[in-house]
Every structure is written in C-alpha cells, then in structure tokens.
Amino acid sequence: RIVLRGDSHFCRPRMLNWCDRHHVDYIVGIAKNSRLLKEV
C-alpha cells in the first residue's frame, strides 16, 4: 500500500487523478483561507 502525503501544492486535479488511476492513497493538507473557513 502506498500513501502520498503532501501539502496544498499537491492538491491539483492532475496529481489526484494520477493517484486514483494508480491506486495510490493520498492525504493532502490545505492551508486555511477565508472561503474554506466559511465552509467549516
């Protein structure tokens, strides 16, 4: 089992789609921002 851990720089559709296609699990940290804080 492979798990990729990255910061918000890795939270891009191309990267996440690659992980999905290759059965790589991922954990992505996202920096807080005003839009995100409204949702939380």
C-alpha distance matrix in Angstrom:
0.0 3.8 6.7 10.1 13.1 16.5 20.0 22.2 22.7 19.2 20.1 21.6 21.4 20.7 17.6 16.3 17.2 15.4 12.1 13.0 14.1 11.0 8.6 7.4 8.0 10.9 13.5 16.9 19.9 23.2 26.5 29.1 31.9 34.9 33.5 30.3 32.4 34.6 31.7 30.6
3.8 0.0 3.8 6.6 9.8 13.0 16.7 18.9 19.1 15.7 17.0 18.5 18.7 17.8 14.5 13.6 15.0 13.0 9.7 11.5 12.9 9.8 8.1 5.4 6.3 8.3 11.1 14.0 17.1 20.3 23.6 26.4 29.2 32.3 31.0 28.0 30.2 32.6 29.9 28.9
6.7 3.8 0.0 3.8 6.4 9.8 13.4 15.6 16.3 13.1 14.2 16.2 16.9 16.7 13.1 11.9 14.2 12.8 9.3 11.3 13.6 11.3 9.3 5.9 4.6 5.2 7.4 10.4 13.4 16.7 19.9 22.7 25.6 28.7 27.5 24.4 26.6 29.0 26.4 25.3
10.1 6.6 3.8 0.0 3.8 6.5 10.1 12.4 12.7 9.6 11.2 13.3 14.6 14.2 10.5 10.0 12.8 11.4 8.4 11.3 13.6 11.7 10.8 7.0 6.2 4.5 6.3 8.1 11.1 14.2 17.3 20.4 23.1 26.4 25.4 22.5 24.8 27.4 25.2 24.3
13.1 9.8 6.4 3.8 0.0 3.8 7.2 10.0 11.0 8.8 10.3 13.3 15.3 15.5 11.9 11.4 14.8 14.1 11.3 14.0 16.7 15.2 14.1 10.4 8.7 5.7 4.8 5.9 8.0 11.4 14.2 17.3 20.2 23.7 23.1 20.0 22.1 25.0 23.0 21.9
16.5 13.0 9.8 6.5 3.8 0.0 3.8 6.7 7.4 5.8 7.9 10.9 13.7 14.0 10.6 10.9 14.6 14.1 12.1 15.0 17.6 16.6 16.2 12.6 11.3 7.8 6.5 5.0 6.4 9.1 11.5 15.0 17.7 21.2 20.8 18.1 20.4 23.3 21.8 21.0
20.0 16.7 13.4 10.1 7.2 3.8 0.0 3.8 5.4 5.9 7.3 10.6 13.9 14.9 12.1 12.4 16.2 16.3 14.8 17.4 20.2 19.7 19.3 15.9 14.3 10.6 8.5 5.5 4.6 6.3 8.0 11.7 14.2 17.9 17.8 15.4 17.5 20.6 19.6 18.8
22.2 18.9 15.6 12.4 10.0 6.7 3.8 0.0 3.8 5.3 5.1 8.2 11.7 13.3 11.3 11.6 15.1 16.0 15.1 17.2 20.0 20.2 20.1 17.1 15.5 11.8 9.9 6.2 5.4 4.6 6.5 9.9 11.7 15.2 14.8 12.8 15.4 18.1 17.2 17.1
22.7 19.1 16.3 12.7 11.0 7.4 5.4 3.8 0.0 3.8 5.6 7.2 11.0 11.6 9.8 11.3 14.5 14.8 14.7 17.2 19.4 19.6 20.1 17.2 16.4 13.0 12.1 8.7 8.8 8.4 9.6 13.1 14.4 17.8 17.3 15.9 18.7 21.3 20.4 20.7
19.2 15.7 13.1 9.6 8.8 5.8 5.9 5.3 3.8 0.0 3.8 5.6 8.8 9.1 6.5 7.9 11.3 11.3 10.9 13.5 15.8 15.8 16.3 13.4 12.9 9.8 9.6 7.0 8.8 9.4 11.8 15.1 16.7 20.0 19.0 17.1 20.1 22.5 21.0 21.2
20.1 17.0 14.2 11.2 10.3 7.9 7.3 5.1 5.6 3.8 0.0 3.8 6.8 8.7 7.0 6.8 10.2 11.5 11.0 12.7 15.4 16.2 16.3 13.9 12.8 9.7 9.3 6.4 8.2 7.8 10.7 13.5 14.7 17.7 16.1 14.2 17.5 19.5 17.8 18.4
21.6 18.5 16.2 13.3 13.3 10.9 10.6 8.2 7.2 5.6 3.8 0.0 3.8 5.5 5.4 6.2 8.4 10.0 10.8 12.3 14.3 15.6 16.5 14.7 14.4 12.0 12.5 10.0 12.0 11.3 13.8 16.3 16.8 19.5 17.6 16.3 19.9 21.4 19.7 20.9
21.4 18.7 16.9 14.6 15.3 13.7 13.9 11.7 11.0 8.8 6.8 3.8 0.0 3.8 5.5 5.2 5.8 8.3 9.8 10.3 11.9 14.1 15.1 14.1 14.3 12.6 13.9 12.2 14.7 14.1 16.9 19.0 19.4 21.6 19.1 18.0 21.7 22.7 20.6 22.1
20.7 17.8 16.7 14.2 15.5 14.0 14.9 13.3 11.6 9.1 8.7 5.5 3.8 0.0 3.8 5.7 5.3 6.2 8.7 10.0 10.6 12.4 14.2 13.4 14.5 13.3 15.2 13.8 16.5 16.4 19.2 21.7 22.3 24.8 22.6 21.4 25.1 26.3 24.3 25.6
17.6 14.5 13.1 10.5 11.9 10.6 12.1 11.3 9.8 6.5 7.0 5.4 5.5 3.8 0.0 3.8 5.5 5.1 6.3 8.7 10.0 10.7 12.2 10.5 11.5 10.0 12.0 10.9 13.9 14.6 17.5 20.4 21.6 24.4 22.6 20.9 24.3 26.0 23.9 24.6
16.3 13.6 11.9 10.0 11.4 10.9 12.4 11.6 11.3 7.9 6.8 6.2 5.2 5.7 3.8 0.0 3.8 5.4 5.1 6.2 8.7 9.9 10.4 9.0 9.2 8.0 10.1 9.6 13.0 13.7 17.1 19.6 20.9 23.5 21.3 19.3 22.7 24.2 21.7 22.3
17.2 15.0 14.2 12.8 14.8 14.6 16.2 15.1 14.5 11.3 10.2 8.4 5.8 5.3 5.5 3.8 0.0 3.8 5.4 5.0 6.1 8.6 9.8 9.8 10.9 10.8 13.5 13.4 16.8 17.3 20.7 23.0 23.9 26.3 23.8 22.1 25.6 26.6 24.0 25.0
15.4 13.0 12.8 11.4 14.1 14.1 16.3 16.0 14.8 11.3 11.5 10.0 8.3 6.2 5.1 5.4 3.8 0.0 3.8 5.4 5.2 6.2 8.5 8.2 10.4 10.8 13.9 14.1 17.6 18.7 22.0 24.7 26.0 28.7 26.5 24.7 28.1 29.5 27.0 27.7
12.1 9.7 9.3 8.4 11.3 12.1 14.8 15.1 14.7 10.9 11.0 10.8 9.8 8.7 6.3 5.1 5.4 3.8 0.0 3.8 5.5 5.2 5.9 4.7 6.7 7.4 10.8 11.9 15.6 17.3 20.8 23.5 25.2 28.0 26.0 23.7 26.8 28.4 25.7 26.0
13.0 11.5 11.3 11.3 14.0 15.0 17.4 17.2 17.2 13.5 12.7 12.3 10.3 10.0 8.7 6.2 5.0 5.4 3.8 0.0 3.8 5.5 5.1 6.1 7.4 8.9 12.3 13.6 17.3 18.7 22.4 24.6 26.2 28.6 26.2 23.9 27.0 28.2 25.2 25.7
14.1 12.9 13.6 13.6 16.7 17.6 20.2 20.0 19.4 15.8 15.4 14.3 11.9 10.6 10.0 8.7 6.1 5.2 5.5 3.8 0.0 3.8 5.7 7.8 10.3 12.2 15.7 16.9 20.6 22.0 25.6 28.0 29.4 31.8 29.3 27.2 30.5 31.7 28.7 29.3
11.0 9.8 11.3 11.7 15.2 16.6 19.7 20.2 19.6 15.8 16.2 15.6 14.1 12.4 10.7 9.9 8.6 6.2 5.2 5.5 3.8 0.0 3.8 5.5 9.0 11.3 15.1 16.7 20.5 22.4 25.9 28.6 30.4 33.1 31.0 28.6 31.7 33.2 30.4 30.6
8.6 8.1 9.3 10.8 14.1 16.2 19.3 20.1 20.1 16.3 16.3 16.5 15.1 14.2 12.2 10.4 9.8 8.5 5.9 5.1 5.7 3.8 0.0 3.8 6.4 9.6 13.3 15.6 19.3 21.5 25.2 27.6 29.7 32.3 30.1 27.5 30.3 31.9 28.8 28.7
7.4 5.4 5.9 7.0 10.4 12.6 15.9 17.1 17.2 13.4 13.9 14.7 14.1 13.4 10.5 9.0 9.8 8.2 4.7 6.1 7.8 5.5 3.8 0.0 3.8 6.4 10.2 12.6 16.2 18.7 22.3 24.9 27.2 30.1 28.3 25.5 28.2 30.1 27.3 26.9
8.0 6.3 4.6 6.2 8.7 11.3 14.3 15.5 16.4 12.9 12.8 14.4 14.3 14.5 11.5 9.2 10.9 10.4 6.7 7.4 10.3 9.0 6.4 3.8 0.0 3.8 7.2 10.1 13.7 16.3 19.9 22.3 24.8 27.6 25.9 22.8 25.3 27.2 24.3 23.7
10.9 8.3 5.2 4.5 5.7 7.8 10.6 11.8 13.0 9.8 9.7 12.0 12.6 13.3 10.0 8.0 10.8 10.8 7.4 8.9 12.2 11.3 9.6 6.4 3.8 0.0 3.8 6.4 10.0 12.6 16.2 18.7 21.3 24.2 22.8 19.7 22.2 24.4 21.8 21.0
13.5 11.1 7.4 6.3 4.8 6.5 8.5 9.9 12.1 9.6 9.3 12.5 13.9 15.2 12.0 10.1 13.5 13.9 10.8 12.3 15.7 15.1 13.3 10.2 7.2 3.8 0.0 3.8 6.7 9.8 13.2 15.6 18.4 21.4 20.3 17.1 19.2 21.7 19.3 18.2
16.9 14.0 10.4 8.1 5.9 5.0 5.5 6.2 8.7 7.0 6.4 10.0 12.2 13.8 10.9 9.6 13.4 14.1 11.9 13.6 16.9 16.7 15.6 12.6 10.1 6.4 3.8 0.0 3.8 6.3 9.8 12.5 15.2 18.3 17.4 14.4 16.7 19.4 17.4 16.6
19.9 17.1 13.4 11.1 8.0 6.4 4.6 5.4 8.8 8.8 8.2 12.0 14.7 16.5 13.9 13.0 16.8 17.6 15.6 17.3 20.6 20.5 19.3 16.2 13.7 10.0 6.7 3.8 0.0 3.8 6.6 9.4 12.4 15.8 15.5 12.4 14.3 17.3 15.9 14.8
23.2 20.3 16.7 14.2 11.4 9.1 6.3 4.6 8.4 9.4 7.8 11.3 14.1 16.4 14.6 13.7 17.3 18.7 17.3 18.7 22.0 22.4 21.5 18.7 16.3 12.6 9.8 6.3 3.8 0.0 3.8 6.3 8.9 12.3 11.9 9.2 11.3 14.3 13.3 12.7
26.5 23.6 19.9 17.3 14.2 11.5 8.0 6.5 9.6 11.8 10.7 13.8 16.9 19.2 17.5 17.1 20.7 22.0 20.8 22.4 25.6 25.9 25.2 22.3 19.9 16.2 13.2 9.8 6.6 3.8 0.0 3.8 6.5 10.2 11.0 8.8 10.3 13.6 13.6 13.0
29.1 26.4 22.7 20.4 17.3 15.0 11.7 9.9 13.1 15.1 13.5 16.3 19.0 21.7 20.4 19.6 23.0 24.7 23.5 24.6 28.0 28.6 27.6 24.9 22.3 18.7 15.6 12.5 9.4 6.3 3.8 0.0 3.8 7.0 8.3 6.2 6.7 10.3 10.9 10.1
31.9 29.2 25.6 23.1 20.2 17.7 14.2 11.7 14.4 16.7 14.7 16.8 19.4 22.3 21.6 20.9 23.9 26.0 25.2 26.2 29.4 30.4 29.7 27.2 24.8 21.3 18.4 15.2 12.4 8.9 6.5 3.8 0.0 3.8 5.6 5.4 6.1 8.8 10.3 10.7
34.9 32.3 28.7 26.4 23.7 21.2 17.9 15.2 17.8 20.0 17.7 19.5 21.6 24.8 24.4 23.5 26.3 28.7 28.0 28.6 31.8 33.1 32.3 30.1 27.6 24.2 21.4 18.3 15.8 12.3 10.2 7.0 3.8 0.0 3.8 5.5 5.1 6.3 9.0 10.1
33.5 31.0 27.5 25.4 23.1 20.8 17.8 14.8 17.3 19.0 16.1 17.6 19.1 22.6 22.6 21.3 23.8 26.5 26.0 26.2 29.3 31.0 30.1 28.3 25.9 22.8 20.3 17.4 15.5 11.9 11.0 8.3 5.6 3.8 0.0 3.8 5.5 5.3 6.8 9.1
30.3 28.0 24.4 22.5 20.0 18.1 15.4 12.8 15.9 17.1 14.2 16.3 18.0 21.4 20.9 19.3 22.1 24.7 23.7 23.9 27.2 28.6 27.5 25.5 22.8 19.7 17.1 14.4 12.4 9.2 8.8 6.2 5.4 5.5 3.8 0.0 3.8 5.4 5.3 6.5
32.4 30.2 26.6 24.8 22.1 20.4 17.5 15.4 18.7 20.1 17.5 19.9 21.7 25.1 24.3 22.7 25.6 28.1 26.8 27.0 30.5 31.7 30.3 28.2 25.3 22.2 19.2 16.7 14.3 11.3 10.3 6.7 6.1 5.1 5.5 3.8 0.0 3.8 5.4 5.1
34.6 32.6 29.0 27.4 25.0 23.3 20.6 18.1 21.3 22.5 19.5 21.4 22.7 26.3 26.0 24.2 26.6 29.5 28.4 28.2 31.7 33.2 31.9 30.1 27.2 24.4 21.7 19.4 17.3 14.3 13.6 10.3 8.8 6.3 5.3 5.4 3.8 0.0 3.8 5.6
31.7 29.9 26.4 25.2 23.0 21.8 19.6 17.2 20.4 21.0 17.8 19.7 20.6 24.3 23.9 21.7 24.0 27.0 25.7 25.2 28.7 30.4 28.8 27.3 24.3 21.8 19.3 17.4 15.9 13.3 13.6 10.9 10.3 9.0 6.8 5.3 5.4 3.8 0.0 3.8
30.6 28.9 25.3 24.3 21.9 21.0 18.8 17.1 20.7 21.2 18.4 20.9 22.1 25.6 24.6 22.3 25.0 27.7 26.0 25.7 29.3 30.6 28.7 26.9 23.7 21.0 18.2 16.6 14.8 12.7 13.0 10.1 10.7 10.1 9.1 6.5 5.1 5.6 3.8 0.0
